[in-house]
Amino acid sequence: MEDMTKEEMQRFLNREAEKGSTEYEALKALADILGIEFPELKQKKRAE
């Protein structure tokens, strides 16, 4: 697990955006670097 300041995290996310990564991809990569589990989002089913 790596320690990062909020400024370092923001720089990382900015670099990922410049590379063309989606927000989801960038946040998942950041979570991997920090050694935390990134939650999988589940789609809610709409009642008809």
Secondary structure, 3 states (H helix, E strand, C coil): CCCCCHHHHHHHHHHHHHHCCCHHHHHHHHHHHHCCCCCCCCCCCCCC
